Amino acid sequence: MTQPIELYFWPTPNGWKITLALEEMELPYEVKPVNIGAGEQFTPGFLAISPNNRMPAIVDPDGPGGAPISVFESGAILQYLGRKTGKFYPRDERARVEVDEWLFWQMAGVGPMFGQASHFRNYAPNLVDDPTKIEYSVNRYNNEVGRLLGVLDRRLDGREFVAGDYSIADMALYPWIKLAAIFGQDMSAFPRARAWIERVAARPAVQKGFAVGKDLRKPPPAPGSDEQKKIAQALFAQTAASTQSAIEKAKQG
Ligand SMILES: N[C@@H](CCC(=O)N[C@@H](CS)C(=O)NCC(=O)O)C(=O)O
């Protein structure tokens, strides 16, 4: 009997990329929640498979040669699952290069830039005493998010999906692009991207994958509350030294 893949997960766009893929590829999986607001990403067990203290990560008990394998970084996980199943990741070299281009564009461009835009727009205003201090950063990342949406919109001219058939590149992009509106973007400026969102959203596996972790997500803590400061400290004030002490603390249980 196939053993389920362990998915180390918290309900965020990077986590949903993998639930979308696992659902679409019809692979059995078991969710192992990693509460990143509570510092669970620093536990020794998790760091052994994800040394960057970020989720998602997977452990596939049935890896190459029948032995277990762990994978961290969502792009590497998507490629691994695509190679394992032969689905949504074409074998033909030209087609695969196209998927890789758009997958890496998401990993190196969309993910980090949307992440910063979300940070400065949705979190930082509650963490600084004077909002004018972050005006430059808000504009910088909002502009970049808009520019990237423009790139996607042009790419989708005459195409249903970003690289040939529906692929792991679409799966990597969808959770972030779907949220663009909450980063303050006017999506009516990007009609082809908007139509693509609807096309992807209509897929049953996407609906199932996106629903994973609903029960884990709590409403955000009140601005200025102790709870909010604790989460902000755990997520947004990480340094090499603070990471080291979080690891030491987690080791002691
Ligand atoms: N490049 C990584 C990014 C993953 C990432 O940023 N994960 C965040 C949640 S979306 C996380 O685990 N944060 C924990 C932390 O900041 O300590 C990937 O795509 O897997």
The ligand as a MOL file (V3000), in Angstrom:
LIG
                    3D

  0  0  0     0  0            999 V3000
M  V30 BEGIN CTAB
M  V30 COUNTS 20 19 0 0 0
M  V30 BEGIN ATOM
M  V30 1 N 11.0050 30.0960 -0.9160 0
M  V30 2 C 10.2450 29.3880 0.0880 0
M  V30 3 C 9.4320 30.3840 0.8740 0
M  V30 4 C 8.6430 29.7170 1.9490 0
M  V30 5 C 8.1270 30.7150 2.9850 0
M  V30 6 O 8.4450 31.9090 2.9350 0
M  V30 7 N 7.3460 30.2080 3.9410 0
M  V30 8 C 6.8600 31.0450 5.0100 0
M  V30 9 C 5.3620 31.0820 5.0450 0
M  V30 10 S 4.6720 31.6410 3.5270 0
M  V30 11 C 7.3600 30.4850 6.3400 0
M  V30 12 O 7.4210 29.2910 6.5220 0
M  V30 13 N 7.7260 31.3470 7.2790 0
M  V30 14 C 8.2560 30.9670 8.5370 0
M  V30 15 C 9.2140 31.9770 9.0700 0
M  V30 16 O 9.2550 33.1030 8.5580 0
M  V30 17 O 9.9400 31.6550 10.0270 0
M  V30 18 C 9.3360 28.3730 -0.6160 0
M  V30 19 O 8.7960 28.7310 -1.6650 0
M  V30 20 O 9.1930 27.2460 -0.1260 0
M  V30 END ATOM
M  V30 BEGIN BOND
M  V30 1 1 1 2
M  V30 2 1 2 3
M  V30 3 1 2 18
M  V30 4 1 3 4
M  V30 5 1 4 5
M  V30 6 2 5 6
M  V30 7 1 5 7
M  V30 8 1 7 8
M  V30 9 1 8 9
M  V30 10 1 8 11
M  V30 11 1 9 10
M  V30 12 2 11 12
M  V30 13 1 11 13
M  V30 14 1 13 14
M  V30 15 1 14 15
M  V30 16 2 15 16
M  V30 17 1 15 17
M  V30 18 2 18 19
M  V30 19 1 18 20
M  V30 END BOND
M  V30 END CTAB
M  END
